[in-house]
Amino acid sequence: MLKAIALDDEPLALEVLQSFCNQLDVVELEKTFTKSDDAFKYLKKYPVDLLFLDINMPSISGIDFYKKLPHKTMVIFTTAYSEYAVEGFTLSATDYILKPFSFSRFQQAVEKAHSQWKLQNQDPEQQYLFIRADYSLIKILFSDILFIEGLDDYLKIHIQNQKTIVARMTLKAILEKLPQTEFIRVHRSFIVPISKIDKVRNKIIYINEEEIPVSASYETAFFELLNQK
């Protein structure tokens, strides 16, 4: 699922975006902002996959705001002024929708972003991911991950010969970023890489002397994947 925020100086426009997002199962609108400074501070701390961004705002244009972002984020520009379209697309915008837009037009834009996101995250050549932790973007090689532990809205990523990384993210969200043939959820609190499993005994996975339980709801899928290896 795409993680998103929206920035628009009109509260009513944000209500429309929130309502439309609530009707789609591929995007989660985490927060909405009417002030660009607040949105920028949030993005520095909690990067998202997608940004819904108004262009014509009093303090800063959406285009200038997007240029300031410290990391790459997909953007769907929303505006009542079509003359901004060309400049919007020169910034590699995912889409550009004119207000007032229909739900079907909004859905089309979000599905385009979702397809783009899936393509980026299922690249077989990519052997790593970036995680926001300790006010930094940290590169983690898939091959270094021992296992991932979920704690409510936080994760503990246990890494071989490195310090454990704690990040604000759900297990479901990180699983979507991992190679599906190599990583599998085995418990509501654990994801494991198949390659790091030393042994499995009595529904207990052993990885570097750590013991990870396999719960009943994930047991069938886990053993099916294990038997394919």
C-alpha positions as CSV (number, residue, x, y, z in Angstrom):
1,M,0.0,0.0,0.0
2,L,1.2,3.5,-0.9
3,K,1.9,5.8,2.1
4,A,0.9,9.4,1.2
5,I,0.4,12.9,2.6
6,A,-1.4,15.8,1.0
7,L,-0.5,19.5,1.1
8,D,-3.1,22.1,0.1
9,D,-3.9,25.5,1.5
10,E,-7.7,24.8,1.1
11,P,-9.1,22.6,3.9
12,L,-12.1,21.6,1.7
13,A,-9.7,20.3,-1.0
14,L,-8.0,18.2,1.7
15,E,-11.3,16.8,2.8
16,V,-12.0,15.7,-0.8
17,L,-8.6,14.0,-1.0
18,Q,-9.2,12.2,2.3
19,S,-12.6,11.0,1.2
20,F,-11.3,9.7,-2.1
21,C,-8.3,8.0,-0.5
22,N,-10.6,6.2,2.0
23,Q,-12.4,4.6,-0.9
24,L,-9.2,3.0,-2.4
25,D,-7.3,0.1,-0.9
26,V,-3.9,0.9,-2.6
27,V,-3.2,4.2,-0.8
28,E,-3.2,5.3,2.9
29,L,-3.3,9.1,3.4
30,E,-1.3,9.4,6.6
31,K,-1.7,13.1,7.2
32,T,-2.9,16.3,5.5
33,F,-1.4,19.8,5.8
34,T,-2.4,23.3,5.0
35,K,1.0,24.8,5.8
36,S,4.1,23.9,3.7
37,D,6.5,24.2,6.7
38,D,4.6,21.6,8.6
39,A,4.5,19.2,5.6
40,F,8.2,19.7,5.0
41,K,9.1,18.9,8.6
42,Y,7.0,15.7,8.5
43,L,8.6,14.5,5.3
44,K,12.1,15.0,6.6
45,K,11.2,12.7,9.5
46,Y,8.8,10.3,7.9
47,P,9.3,9.9,4.1
48,V,6.3,8.7,2.2
49,D,5.8,7.1,-1.2
50,L,3.4,9.6,-2.7
51,L,2.6,13.3,-2.3
52,F,-0.6,15.0,-3.3
53,L,0.5,18.6,-3.8
54,D,-1.4,21.7,-4.7
55,I,0.5,24.1,-6.9
56,N,-1.0,27.5,-6.3
57,M,-0.4,28.2,-2.6
58,P,0.3,31.6,-0.9
59,S,3.6,30.8,0.9
60,I,5.3,28.7,-1.7
61,S,4.3,27.1,-5.0
62,G,3.9,23.3,-5.0
63,I,6.5,23.1,-7.7
64,D,9.1,24.9,-5.6
65,F,8.1,22.9,-2.6
66,Y,8.7,19.7,-4.5
67,K,12.1,20.8,-5.7
68,K,13.2,21.4,-2.0
69,L,12.4,17.8,-0.9
70,P,15.6,16.0,0.3
71,H,14.6,12.6,-1.1
72,K,12.7,11.3,-4.2
73,T,8.9,11.0,-3.7
74,M,6.3,10.4,-6.3
75,V,4.0,13.4,-6.7
76,I,0.5,14.0,-8.1
77,F,0.0,17.7,-8.6
78,T,-3.5,19.1,-8.0
79,T,-4.5,22.6,-9.2
80,A,-7.2,24.6,-10.8
81,Y,-4.7,26.1,-13.3
82,S,-3.8,24.1,-16.4
83,E,-0.9,26.4,-17.3
84,Y,1.3,24.6,-14.7
85,A,1.0,21.3,-16.4
86,V,4.1,21.4,-18.5
87,E,6.4,22.5,-15.7
88,G,4.8,19.8,-13.5
89,F,5.7,17.0,-15.9
90,T,9.2,18.3,-16.4
91,L,9.7,17.4,-12.7
92,S,8.7,13.8,-13.6
93,A,5.4,14.1,-11.8
94,T,3.4,10.9,-11.7
95,D,0.3,12.8,-12.7
96,Y,-1.4,16.2,-12.8
97,I,-5.1,16.5,-12.1
98,L,-7.2,19.6,-12.5
99,K,-9.6,20.8,-9.9
100,P,-12.4,20.0,-9.5
101,F,-11.6,16.4,-10.4
102,S,-13.9,13.3,-10.3
103,F,-13.3,10.2,-8.2
104,S,-12.6,8.2,-11.4
105,R,-9.9,10.7,-12.5
106,F,-8.4,10.6,-9.0
107,Q,-8.5,6.8,-9.0
108,Q,-6.7,6.7,-12.4
109,A,-3.9,8.9,-11.0
110,V,-3.5,6.8,-7.9
111,E,-3.4,3.6,-9.8
112,K,-0.8,5.0,-12.1
113,A,1.3,5.9,-9.0
114,H,0.7,2.4,-7.5
115,S,1.9,0.7,-10.7
116,Q,5.0,2.9,-10.8
117,W,5.7,2.1,-7.1
118,K,5.3,-1.7,-7.7
119,L,7.7,-1.5,-10.6
120,Q,10.3,0.3,-8.5
121,N,10.0,-2.1,-5.6
122,Q,9.9,-5.3,-7.6
123,D,13.1,-4.6,-9.6
124,P,15.0,-7.8,-9.6
125,E,18.3,-6.0,-9.9
126,Q,17.7,-4.1,-6.7
127,Q,19.4,-5.8,-3.7
128,Y,18.7,-3.2,-1.0
129,L,16.2,-0.8,0.4
130,F,16.4,2.5,2.2
131,I,14.8,2.9,5.7
132,R,14.3,6.1,7.6
133,A,15.7,5.8,11.1
134,D,17.7,8.1,13.4
135,Y,16.8,11.1,11.2
136,S,18.7,9.5,8.3
137,L,17.9,7.3,5.3
138,I,19.8,4.1,5.9
139,K,20.7,1.6,3.1
140,I,20.2,-2.0,4.1
141,L,21.2,-4.9,1.9
142,F,18.6,-7.7,1.6
143,S,21.4,-10.2,2.1
144,D,22.3,-8.7,5.5
145,I,18.9,-8.9,7.1
146,L,18.6,-11.7,9.7
147,F,15.0,-11.2,10.6
148,I,12.5,-8.3,11.1
149,E,10.5,-7.9,14.3
150,G,7.3,-5.9,14.5
151,L,6.4,-3.8,17.6
152,D,3.0,-2.0,16.9
153,D,3.9,0.7,14.4
154,Y,7.6,0.2,14.8
155,L,10.1,-2.4,13.4
156,K,13.4,-3.8,14.7
157,I,15.5,-4.8,11.7
158,H,18.1,-7.3,12.9
159,I,21.1,-7.1,10.7
160,Q,24.1,-9.4,10.4
161,N,27.2,-8.0,12.2
162,Q,25.5,-4.6,12.5
163,K,23.5,-2.6,15.0
164,T,19.8,-3.4,15.0
165,I,17.8,-0.6,13.3
166,V,14.5,0.7,14.8
167,A,12.2,2.3,12.3
168,R,8.6,3.7,12.3
169,M,7.0,1.3,9.9
170,T,4.6,-1.7,9.9
171,L,5.5,-5.3,9.0
172,K,2.9,-5.1,6.2
173,A,4.6,-2.0,4.7
174,I,8.1,-3.4,4.7
175,L,7.0,-6.8,3.4
176,E,5.8,-5.1,0.2
177,K,9.4,-3.7,-0.3
178,L,11.1,-7.1,0.1
179,P,11.6,-9.8,-2.6
180,Q,8.6,-12.0,-2.2
181,T,10.5,-15.2,-3.1
182,E,13.1,-14.6,-0.4
183,F,11.2,-13.1,2.6
184,I,8.1,-14.4,4.3
185,R,6.0,-13.5,7.3
186,V,5.8,-16.4,9.7
187,H,4.1,-14.7,12.7
188,R,2.2,-11.5,13.3
189,S,5.4,-10.1,14.8
190,F,8.1,-11.6,12.5
191,I,9.4,-11.7,8.9
192,V,12.3,-13.9,8.0
193,P,14.6,-14.4,5.0
194,I,14.6,-18.0,3.8
195,S,18.3,-17.9,3.2
196,K,19.2,-17.1,6.8
197,I,17.3,-20.1,8.4
198,D,19.6,-22.5,10.1
199,K,16.9,-25.1,10.9
200,V,13.3,-25.5,11.7
201,R,12.1,-27.7,14.6
202,N,8.6,-28.0,16.1
203,K,7.4,-24.9,14.4
204,I,10.4,-22.9,15.7
205,I,12.8,-21.2,13.2
206,Y,16.4,-20.9,14.3
207,I,18.5,-18.0,12.9
208,N,21.9,-17.2,14.5
209,E,20.7,-18.8,17.8
210,E,17.5,-16.7,17.8
211,E,14.3,-18.7,18.1
212,I,11.3,-17.4,16.0
213,P,7.9,-19.0,16.2
214,V,5.8,-20.0,13.2
215,S,2.2,-19.2,14.0
216,A,-0.7,-21.4,12.7
217,S,-2.1,-18.7,10.3
218,Y,1.3,-18.4,8.5
219,E,2.4,-22.0,8.7
220,T,1.0,-23.4,5.4
221,A,2.5,-20.6,3.2
222,F,5.8,-20.8,5.1
223,F,6.3,-24.5,4.5
224,E,5.2,-24.3,0.9
225,L,7.8,-21.7,0.2
226,L,10.4,-23.6,2.1
227,N,9.7,-26.8,0.1
228,Q,10.2,-24.8,-3.2
229,K,13.8,-24.0,-2.2
